[in-house]
Amino acid sequence: MATAQHLLANTFTAANLACGIAATLLPGEGEPVRRSALILAGAVFDTLDGPMARRSGNPTDLGAAADSVSDVVTCGVAPAALLVSCRPASKSPLLRAAPGLYLTAAAWRLIRFGLGHRTSHVFCGLPVTGAGIGIAVGYQLRLPPRALSLLALVLAAAMVSPIRVLSGQALVRRSTPRDIPPPRQAVTSE
């Protein structure tokens, strides 16, 4: 049974990655809602893979790394590509830079918190998956390009900020902040 759960966790991670690649490579003109639906599908697979891996009793470093890379592709690269394809006709350099700043923040989260297993139910900063969901929902709601660019900038700042964000698992369990250990600190090398 544990092997089946482990295989299913890896399948969910691969499906997350496939959704991100498809959302990135799907032609952009007239397809933002479909592309954002792929991002949301990838987020669903991401929600399922971690608990399944932990239930198998044998989460691996390779699985954790694959999950992190899949998250960056699906909820970092794909939303940035979507923003580029629907860029606002703005003279504002900040709004024009939104896709690049969003992707940089997503990559920085991966660099800052590494590729390892999650050790806490509290995240420091908004997780990449949460930011990707925010962009995808904005497209599903058909927000104007200027609003989507502003949303991307806010989400980028939230990803690299020190705010504490409870995991979905902690929210489901209705944990209180005092019951939750502090977030994992970034490992720095000298």
Backbone bond lengths (Angstrom), bond angles and torsions (degrees), N, CA, C in turn:
res aa  C-N    CA-C-N  psi(-1)  N-CA   C-N-CA  omega(-1)  CA-C   N-CA-C  phi
1 M - - - 1.449 - - 1.520 111.44 -
2 A 1.352 117.00 -41.12 1.461 120.85 -179.60 1.525 110.54 -62.67
3 T 1.339 117.07 -38.24 1.459 120.58 178.79 1.523 110.53 -64.95
4 A 1.313 117.35 -39.76 1.466 120.94 178.30 1.522 110.35 -64.98
5 Q 1.329 117.41 -40.78 1.459 120.64 178.14 1.524 110.92 -65.53
6 H 1.326 116.37 -40.33 1.466 121.20 178.24 1.530 110.07 -63.36
7 L 1.311 116.81 -44.33 1.466 121.44 178.27 1.527 110.84 -63.53
8 L 1.328 116.79 -40.47 1.459 120.98 178.64 1.534 110.47 -65.58
9 A 1.329 117.55 -40.26 1.472 120.96 177.33 1.525 110.30 -60.62
10 N 1.332 116.73 -44.29 1.468 120.29 178.37 1.524 111.30 -65.40
11 T 1.321 117.01 -35.54 1.466 121.10 177.66 1.521 110.47 -65.24
12 F 1.344 117.36 -41.83 1.467 121.05 177.58 1.527 110.64 -63.22
13 T 1.338 116.99 -41.37 1.468 120.56 178.27 1.527 110.59 -62.95
14 A 1.330 116.62 -43.17 1.471 120.46 178.09 1.529 111.14 -64.47
15 A 1.327 116.79 -37.58 1.473 120.16 178.29 1.523 110.35 -66.69
16 N 1.330 117.47 -38.29 1.462 121.76 175.76 1.533 109.31 -59.03
17 L 1.312 116.64 -49.11 1.469 121.38 179.67 1.527 111.14 -61.52
18 A 1.327 116.80 -43.41 1.471 120.35 179.88 1.531 111.20 -62.27
19 C 1.324 117.19 -39.18 1.470 120.52 177.57 1.525 110.44 -63.48
20 G 1.324 117.12 -42.26 1.461 121.07 179.19 1.514 112.36 -64.63
21 I 1.329 116.50 -42.51 1.469 119.85 178.51 1.519 110.23 -65.09
22 A 1.329 116.80 -44.56 1.469 120.25 179.27 1.522 111.22 -62.25
23 A 1.336 117.32 -42.36 1.465 120.80 179.51 1.526 111.12 -64.59
24 T 1.322 116.77 -32.71 1.459 120.84 179.91 1.525 111.33 -75.42
25 L 1.325 117.29 -40.14 1.465 121.11 -173.22 1.518 114.79 -90.81
26 L 1.320 118.11 -14.65 1.465 120.68 178.79 1.526 108.37 -62.05
27 P 1.319 118.03 133.22 1.472 119.18 -179.78 1.526 110.76 -52.64
28 G 1.336 116.62 138.52 1.452 122.18 -170.98 1.512 116.41 -80.38
29 E 1.289 118.92 -32.07 1.453 120.50 -174.43 1.523 111.38 -65.85
30 G 1.321 116.53 117.56 1.458 121.33 175.69 1.512 114.97 75.41
31 E 1.333 118.65 8.60 1.461 121.06 -176.45 1.532 114.66 -120.31
32 P 1.325 120.85 18.77 1.469 118.00 -174.98 1.526 113.71 -64.01
33 V 1.321 118.33 -33.95 1.463 119.75 -179.40 1.523 110.09 -69.33
34 R 1.331 117.48 -41.29 1.464 120.56 177.92 1.525 110.50 -65.80
35 R 1.317 116.98 -42.25 1.461 120.34 179.19 1.527 110.74 -64.68
36 S 1.329 116.85 -39.98 1.462 119.04 179.39 1.534 110.76 -69.17
37 A 1.333 117.76 -30.01 1.469 120.50 175.48 1.527 110.60 -64.68
38 L 1.327 117.26 -35.96 1.469 120.66 176.42 1.529 110.85 -66.06
39 I 1.328 116.81 -36.80 1.465 120.21 176.93 1.530 109.65 -64.04
40 L 1.320 116.36 -43.35 1.471 119.93 178.41 1.526 111.45 -64.52
41 A 1.323 117.50 -39.61 1.472 120.68 177.00 1.524 110.23 -62.23
42 G 1.335 116.57 -42.40 1.463 120.49 177.04 1.518 111.39 -60.49
43 A 1.334 116.88 -39.17 1.468 120.87 178.90 1.530 110.87 -64.64
44 V 1.330 117.08 -36.29 1.474 120.33 176.77 1.533 109.43 -63.58
45 F 1.335 116.83 -45.86 1.469 119.44 178.12 1.526 110.75 -61.84
46 D 1.339 117.26 -37.27 1.460 120.71 178.40 1.519 110.97 -64.70
47 T 1.309 117.05 -36.33 1.461 121.53 178.40 1.531 111.05 -64.77
48 L 1.318 116.57 -31.66 1.469 121.05 -175.79 1.526 113.62 -87.50
49 D 1.340 118.43 -29.78 1.464 119.14 -171.00 1.525 114.06 -69.90
50 G 1.334 117.93 -41.02 1.470 120.43 -178.48 1.517 113.29 -63.07
51 P 1.342 117.78 -53.77 1.464 118.18 178.54 1.528 112.92 -58.50
52 M 1.323 116.76 -37.16 1.464 119.65 179.27 1.528 110.44 -66.11
53 A 1.334 117.52 -40.88 1.468 120.41 178.24 1.521 110.91 -64.56
54 R 1.329 117.10 -42.11 1.464 119.55 178.99 1.521 111.29 -66.64
55 R 1.332 117.68 -36.74 1.462 121.91 178.54 1.525 111.37 -66.01
56 S 1.325 117.24 -28.35 1.468 120.06 -179.71 1.525 111.17 -68.23
57 G 1.338 116.29 -18.73 1.455 119.86 -179.44 1.509 113.27 81.63
58 N 1.332 117.50 1.15 1.458 120.24 -176.53 1.529 111.46 -142.47
59 P 1.353 118.08 56.85 1.457 117.28 175.74 1.528 109.24 -66.78
60 T 1.304 117.08 140.21 1.458 121.00 -175.13 1.523 111.11 -111.81
61 D 1.337 115.60 159.92 1.461 120.58 175.05 1.520 110.16 -63.67
62 L 1.329 116.98 -37.35 1.464 120.57 178.39 1.526 110.44 -63.31
63 G 1.328 117.24 -42.92 1.460 120.75 178.12 1.519 112.22 -63.54
64 A 1.342 116.79 -40.99 1.464 120.51 178.61 1.519 110.76 -65.19
65 A 1.340 117.31 -41.06 1.463 120.82 178.70 1.525 110.46 -66.89
66 A 1.323 117.07 -42.62 1.469 120.85 178.65 1.519 110.54 -61.93
67 D 1.328 117.09 -39.30 1.462 121.25 178.36 1.525 110.71 -63.24
68 S 1.332 117.31 -44.69 1.470 120.87 -179.91 1.518 111.74 -63.65
69 V 1.325 116.54 -44.43 1.471 119.71 179.22 1.524 110.30 -65.25
70 S 1.324 117.42 -41.38 1.472 120.98 177.74 1.524 110.94 -60.40
71 D 1.328 116.46 -41.28 1.464 120.50 178.85 1.522 111.42 -62.51
72 V 1.327 116.83 -42.51 1.466 119.60 -179.66 1.525 110.85 -66.34
73 V 1.336 117.28 -38.01 1.462 119.31 178.34 1.526 110.30 -68.40
74 T 1.337 117.19 -50.59 1.466 121.33 -174.48 1.520 112.84 -72.22
75 C 1.311 116.94 -40.99 1.474 119.56 -173.33 1.521 113.36 -110.81
76 G 1.330 116.88 3.78 1.460 121.73 175.61 1.515 111.37 -119.14
77 V 1.333 116.40 -64.19 1.466 120.92 -177.47 1.530 111.71 -66.96
78 A 1.337 117.45 -47.99 1.474 119.79 -176.79 1.530 112.41 -62.32
79 P 1.343 120.35 -45.94 1.462 118.54 176.37 1.535 112.63 -62.91
80 A 1.335 117.52 -37.35 1.467 119.95 178.47 1.527 110.20 -64.15
81 A 1.339 116.80 -42.18 1.473 120.11 177.78 1.526 110.45 -63.95
82 L 1.297 116.61 -38.00 1.468 121.32 177.57 1.527 110.51 -64.43
83 L 1.322 116.70 -42.45 1.467 120.47 177.68 1.524 111.56 -63.54
84 V 1.325 117.16 -39.48 1.467 120.75 178.97 1.524 110.29 -64.33
85 S 1.331 116.60 -40.92 1.467 119.56 -176.56 1.528 112.46 -71.50
86 C 1.316 117.53 -19.58 1.472 121.80 -178.63 1.523 110.50 -122.35
87 R 1.317 116.01 33.37 1.469 122.07 -175.65 1.531 111.26 -58.14
88 P 1.323 117.02 138.43 1.464 119.52 178.11 1.521 111.41 -71.08
89 A 1.298 115.84 149.15 1.458 120.73 175.19 1.528 106.52 -79.74
90 S 1.315 115.56 74.35 1.454 121.21 -175.46 1.516 109.52 -118.91
91 K 1.312 114.77 145.75 1.456 119.64 175.08 1.517 111.13 -89.99
92 S 1.322 116.20 -4.91 1.456 120.59 -179.07 1.527 110.27 -71.88
93 P 1.327 117.37 118.89 1.470 119.42 178.31 1.534 112.33 -60.61
94 L 1.337 116.18 -33.20 1.460 119.46 -179.40 1.530 111.22 -66.06
95 L 1.338 116.97 -44.45 1.463 119.66 178.66 1.530 110.90 -67.32
96 R 1.298 117.23 -35.28 1.470 120.22 178.37 1.532 111.33 -68.56
97 A 1.329 115.70 -27.71 1.469 120.27 -179.93 1.525 112.62 -87.75
98 A 1.334 118.39 -4.46 1.470 121.72 -174.90 1.526 113.68 -52.68
99 P 1.350 120.01 -46.92 1.477 117.89 -179.49 1.530 112.92 -60.11
100 G 1.321 116.71 -42.66 1.462 119.94 179.92 1.516 112.71 -67.51
101 L 1.328 116.78 -39.89 1.463 120.38 178.38 1.527 110.86 -67.08
102 Y 1.331 116.34 -39.00 1.466 120.50 177.79 1.537 110.30 -61.68
103 L 1.326 116.79 -48.51 1.464 120.83 -179.29 1.527 111.20 -64.92
104 T 1.317 117.21 -38.91 1.466 120.96 177.43 1.525 110.44 -61.30
105 A 1.329 117.38 -43.17 1.470 120.74 178.83 1.522 110.96 -63.71
106 A 1.339 117.26 -41.04 1.471 120.80 178.86 1.533 110.47 -62.86
107 A 1.327 116.57 -44.47 1.471 120.13 179.08 1.529 110.61 -66.75
108 W 1.331 116.35 -38.32 1.459 119.68 -179.64 1.524 111.23 -62.81
109 R 1.329 117.40 -37.84 1.472 120.01 176.47 1.528 110.46 -58.94
110 L 1.324 115.97 -44.19 1.468 119.43 179.35 1.527 110.19 -62.91
111 I 1.318 117.24 -43.06 1.468 120.99 179.02 1.527 110.44 -64.27
112 R 1.316 116.50 -44.44 1.457 121.83 -174.90 1.524 112.92 -67.72
113 F 1.318 116.15 -42.02 1.463 119.20 -174.50 1.518 113.19 -105.06
114 G 1.306 118.00 0.60 1.448 121.57 171.90 1.511 114.66 74.05
115 L 1.308 113.34 -172.48 1.449 121.77 -174.90 1.520 112.25 -109.02
116 G 1.320 117.90 12.32 1.463 120.54 -173.56 1.517 113.85 -83.72
117 H 1.321 113.66 -175.43 1.455 121.91 178.89 1.528 109.76 -71.74
118 R 1.320 116.29 150.39 1.460 121.05 175.72 1.519 107.84 -73.99
119 T 1.325 115.52 133.89 1.459 120.13 -178.11 1.519 112.17 -115.17
120 S 1.319 118.28 4.14 1.451 121.78 -176.29 1.526 109.17 -147.94
121 H 1.316 115.39 163.03 1.463 120.81 175.20 1.523 110.90 -100.78
122 V 1.324 115.82 15.60 1.459 121.46 176.69 1.520 107.78 -126.96
123 F 1.311 115.45 132.03 1.459 120.94 177.24 1.516 108.53 -102.70
124 C 1.310 116.50 146.17 1.455 122.01 171.90 1.521 105.80 -93.95
125 G 1.318 117.05 108.76 1.459 121.52 -174.44 1.520 110.09 88.38
126 L 1.325 115.01 160.85 1.462 120.95 179.95 1.524 110.08 -69.14
127 P 1.325 119.12 127.44 1.465 120.35 177.01 1.533 110.89 -62.72
128 V 1.322 115.42 151.93 1.463 121.91 -179.32 1.532 110.64 -56.89
129 T 1.317 116.75 -39.55 1.465 119.54 -179.55 1.528 110.98 -61.66
130 G 1.323 117.36 -41.73 1.460 120.39 177.79 1.518 112.04 -62.16
131 A 1.326 116.46 -40.59 1.467 120.27 178.40 1.526 110.68 -65.95
132 G 1.329 116.66 -43.00 1.470 120.26 178.41 1.518 111.90 -61.32
133 I 1.324 115.97 -39.86 1.467 119.99 177.02 1.527 109.63 -62.77
134 G 1.329 116.73 -41.08 1.463 120.30 179.08 1.522 112.42 -59.18
135 I 1.331 117.02 -45.59 1.475 120.99 178.66 1.520 109.82 -65.15
136 A 1.334 117.09 -45.62 1.468 120.67 -177.83 1.525 111.47 -62.69
137 V 1.320 117.18 -41.61 1.467 120.19 177.99 1.531 110.05 -64.80
138 G 1.321 117.04 -38.34 1.465 120.02 176.11 1.519 112.05 -58.36
139 Y 1.324 116.66 -40.50 1.470 119.89 176.85 1.522 111.17 -70.09
140 Q 1.323 117.08 -38.80 1.462 119.88 177.96 1.526 111.07 -62.28
141 L 1.328 116.33 -34.52 1.464 121.14 178.18 1.531 112.08 -81.92
142 R 1.332 115.84 -1.98 1.470 123.02 179.62 1.525 112.80 58.24
143 L 1.344 115.30 44.46 1.456 119.78 174.91 1.524 109.06 -64.20
144 P 1.319 117.91 149.50 1.463 119.87 178.36 1.534 111.00 -66.19
145 P 1.328 118.04 153.93 1.467 121.23 -177.33 1.528 114.24 -53.52
146 R 1.323 117.44 -39.32 1.469 120.68 179.88 1.532 109.75 -61.99
147 A 1.326 117.54 -44.13 1.468 121.74 179.17 1.528 110.62 -65.21
148 L 1.328 117.63 -38.34 1.468 120.99 178.58 1.525 110.91 -65.33
149 S 1.325 116.65 -39.23 1.464 120.01 177.46 1.523 110.97 -65.08
150 L 1.323 117.10 -42.36 1.469 120.56 176.77 1.529 110.64 -63.55
151 L 1.333 116.57 -41.73 1.468 121.11 177.11 1.530 110.10 -59.84
152 A 1.322 117.07 -43.66 1.467 120.94 179.25 1.525 111.41 -60.32
153 L 1.322 116.77 -39.60 1.469 119.90 179.06 1.528 111.27 -66.82
154 V 1.322 116.81 -41.22 1.468 120.71 178.04 1.528 110.17 -64.15
155 L 1.329 116.51 -44.32 1.468 120.13 -179.80 1.525 111.20 -66.63
156 A 1.328 117.75 -36.99 1.469 121.13 177.02 1.523 110.11 -61.18
157 A 1.331 116.41 -45.08 1.463 119.92 178.35 1.532 110.67 -63.51
158 A 1.325 117.51 -39.41 1.465 120.95 179.92 1.535 111.51 -66.34
159 M 1.346 117.19 -33.73 1.476 119.66 180.00 1.522 111.77 -65.97
160 V 1.322 118.05 -35.05 1.468 120.33 -176.02 1.528 112.34 -101.11
161 S 1.317 117.39 3.87 1.459 121.23 -179.24 1.528 110.44 -82.99
162 P 1.331 116.96 166.45 1.465 120.24 178.34 1.536 113.84 -88.63
163 I 1.337 118.76 12.30 1.461 119.40 -179.16 1.527 110.25 -61.71
164 R 1.320 116.16 149.19 1.471 121.46 178.18 1.521 108.30 -94.49
165 V 1.329 116.00 129.35 1.460 122.24 -179.58 1.523 108.26 -125.66
166 L 1.330 116.84 124.39 1.462 120.85 178.06 1.522 110.30 -72.26
167 S 1.319 116.57 143.88 1.457 120.75 174.74 1.524 109.45 -71.98
168 G 1.312 116.37 161.76 1.460 120.99 176.86 1.510 111.34 -59.19
169 Q 1.317 116.84 -38.09 1.458 121.41 179.37 1.528 110.82 -62.63
170 A 1.332 117.28 -40.18 1.462 120.76 178.52 1.525 110.51 -67.61
171 L 1.324 116.53 -37.68 1.462 119.84 179.04 1.527 111.32 -66.39
172 V 1.332 115.83 -39.68 1.465 119.98 179.42 1.523 110.36 -65.30
173 R 1.304 116.21 -38.73 1.465 120.60 179.64 1.521 112.53 -76.34
174 R 1.333 116.55 -8.08 1.473 122.85 -178.83 1.519 111.04 57.74
175 S 1.328 115.91 43.47 1.458 120.79 177.98 1.521 109.94 -71.84
176 T 1.297 114.91 152.12 1.454 119.62 174.41 1.518 107.78 -97.70
177 P 1.332 118.31 153.71 1.461 120.29 -177.94 1.523 113.71 -54.38
178 R 1.328 119.24 -32.34 1.458 119.20 -179.35 1.524 112.02 -73.66
179 D 1.349 118.41 -18.00 1.460 121.87 178.44 1.524 112.17 -85.26
180 I 1.311 116.20 -6.50 1.456 120.41 -172.79 1.519 109.51 -108.03
181 P 1.333 117.64 130.56 1.466 119.44 179.30 1.524 110.45 -66.48
182 P 1.347 117.24 159.22 1.460 119.79 179.19 1.520 110.61 -63.61
183 P 1.350 117.98 157.86 1.452 120.45 -178.78 1.519 111.80 -65.83
184 R 1.330 114.50 154.59 1.453 121.20 177.89 1.524 109.60 -62.63
185 Q 1.291 116.85 132.47 1.461 120.95 179.84 1.523 109.76 -84.14
186 A 1.306 114.91 150.33 1.455 120.38 178.39 1.527 109.44 -68.02
187 V 1.313 116.19 142.79 1.453 121.89 177.36 1.514 107.15 -89.59
188 T 1.301 116.60 128.97 1.458 119.89 178.78 1.517 109.47 -116.55
189 S 1.293 115.85 146.50 1.463 120.02 176.92 1.521 107.91 -108.83
190 E 1.290 115.34 153.59 1.467 119.29 -176.75 1.483 110.73 -102.71
